[in-house]
Amino acid sequence: MNKTFRWSNLYLFAVFAILYAPIIYLMVYSFNSGGTMHSFEGFTLEWYSEVFADTRLLIIVLNTFVIALLSAAISTMLGVIGALAIRHVRRRQPRNALLSFNNVLIVSPDVIIGASFLILFTMIGIRLGFTSVLLSHIAFSVPIVVLMVLPKLQEMSPSLIDAARDLGASSLDVLTKVVLPFIKPGIFAGFFMALTYSLDDFAVTFFVTGNGFSTLSVEIYSRARQGVSLSINALSTLLFLFTIVLVIGYYFINRRNSRPAVREGGK
């Protein structure tokens, strides 16, 4: 057992090393004064100051976060409604069919999704830019929220709803005072997942952006094609650190929300 435990630890260490070594390498060289990624010549914050001095880049950062927050908020509302609708389907076959349709956007290649949205927006006359990017991000984020919320709905006992109705609660009261508080961890999980997916998305956004509108992922790709610049390292490092802050924030929010449930279970 001890040998198995040690081998499992070694395996996990190797996996995390492979995953994080390129990121750490990128972050270290974002402080390199030499201007290349071949040899570290000295410590500098020049590349970070270059990022913050670039007005166009700051506008792109603002665009990225506006798109991410709006798409996450809207897709969370639509995803909760969709999860409630799927949960209320009584027959198993139609419910499984709806779940399969929901999962199509998740398992489909991003290139196909992006090309499909490009064709759709061109056909119906929506100009490529802020609106097209926002709509596409909402579309691929809704299924993620549904998958985050549905397990919490399935954990909820029907007796809770029956008890609330026996006490005279209306349908709105049942939804707002019983169902939504119970599935709140799933709602937060769906929101943060949608937010991170929107921030990281490149393939779909690359197809549907235009008219001078851009996001961080597309901008980093465009700059990388022009040549290696350590300002890209600095920008990527800032984005990675922000993602870590989101993950830590979600962890503490989820931990705080789980405490009342633990206390109620103890009682």
BELSULZI-V685743 format. One line per field, one symbol per residue. phi: phi as a letter, one per 20 degrees, with the letter a starting at -180 (. if undefined). psi: psi as a letter, one per 40 degrees, with the letter a starting at -180 (. if undefined). burial: # if it has 24 or more other C-alpha atoms within 12 Angstrom, else .. Layout:
phi=???
psi=???
burial=???
This chain:
phi=.ffffffffffffffffffegfffgfffffdeffncdebeerebdgffffffeeffffffffgffffffffffffffffffffffffeffffffffffffffefffeffffffffffffffffeneffrgfffffffffeegfffgffeggffffffgffffffffenfffffffedcffffeggffffffffffffffefcgffffderlnebcfffffffffffqfcffffffffffffffffffffffffffffefffffffff
psi=dddddddddddddddddddeddddddddeeehedeifdhhdihieddddddeehdddddddddddddddddddddddddddddddddehdhdddddddddddedddeiiddddddddddddddefhhhaddddddddddedddddddddddddddhhdddddddddeehiddddddedddddeddddddddddddddddehddddddeiafehiiddddddddddeihhedddddddddddddddddddddddddddedddddddd.
burial=........................########..#.#.........##..#.....#..##.######################.##...........#..#..##...#..##..##..#.....###########################.......#............#...################################...#########.......###########..........#.................
